[in-house]
Amino acid sequence: MKLFFKSPALTGLFHFSLCLLLAGCDLGASRVNSKPVVQVNERYLTAKDFADQLARRLKNFDALSAKDPNNVKRAKEDVIRVFILQALTEDYAKQNQISVDDTELEKEINAFRSSYPDDLSFRRVLAEESLSMSDWKEELRKTLLSRKVFKKFSEKVQPPTSDEVRKYYDDNKTLYKRKEQVYLRQIILDELSKAQSVREELRRKDFVEMAKKYSVAPEAKNGGLVGWVEKGSVDIFDKAFQLPVGGMSQVLESSYGFHIFKVERKTGPGFAPIDEVKEEISQALIGKKEQAEFAAWLDKQIRASRVLRDNELLAAISVETRGP
């Protein structure tokens, strides 16, 4: 018996359908649709909901890739993993009186809508994902709830000590290796004649003031300050490495216009000093601690929960593709 879970999410050059292959099965389609494929305590994911979510995960694949056993297997495991995590999160939130009220939800909805030119464009995106407004709101509420629960674990994390920062820096020093750098200011003009005239005036006038007055680049308001530039990052900037500290280039042309550089500082290749990257390291260490805290919580929750999956039913759900 072959039961199809048709999903409008799988559209494009091909029309896709998710099909459930149950050899010798005499169950009705509606009964199979409502059968749990995964259960976490009292929460469960039905075959129909599983198929819908699987469809959304495969919708951007072409017909051949959507049927690839490895892709299907990964997509199935992703759906299961997300469901288990969400179920455990909701149970924890309920036990600890953590919730998302309508005001919080509406604020987030308005933030999403504001990124689209109009409500029609917003709803078109939902339609492409085969999501109703109510389903999307529910998914958004779950996302906000997950953030709140994760924040609880983040609050337990202590900032890294200076010793921890130093150890991370020493153990991962290659991450902070850098090439030769120059500290630059520049003036960009849109015409060669203007650039040549400004270059001549710079013999007698201050570079910062001239940049503010004439440069068409965004950094003009800051006196043409580009800051530290690493060798090899931008072709036109590489010409500045030939200048001495305090040196000023002739007019140089690029696709952006006509440049005049001034080199204020130079540094050779080496490693960024720890003081320069300690904030970046602190954030990395905090992130690792948060993940460790969350992983420990998740492991504890799984051990304390009843997690069941119908592997036979999961294996029976396969993908078929059909031409238009």
Secondary structure, DSSP 8 states (H G I E B T S, - for coil): -EEEEE-TTS-SSSEEEEEEE-TT----HHHHHTSEEEEETTEEEEHHHHHHHHHHHHTTS-HHHHH-HHHHHHHHHHHHHHHHHHHHHHHHHHHTT----HHHHHHHHHHHHTTSSSHHHHHHHHHHTT--HHHHHHHHHHHHHHHHHHHHHHTT-----HHHHHHHHHHTGGGGEE--EEEEEEEEESSHHHHHHHHHHTTTS-HHHHHHHH--SGGGGGTTEEEEEETTSSHHHHGGGGS-TT-B---EEETTEEEEEEEEEEE-SEE--HHHHHHHHHHHHHHHHHHHHHHHHHHHHHHHS-EEE-HHHHHHEEEEEE--
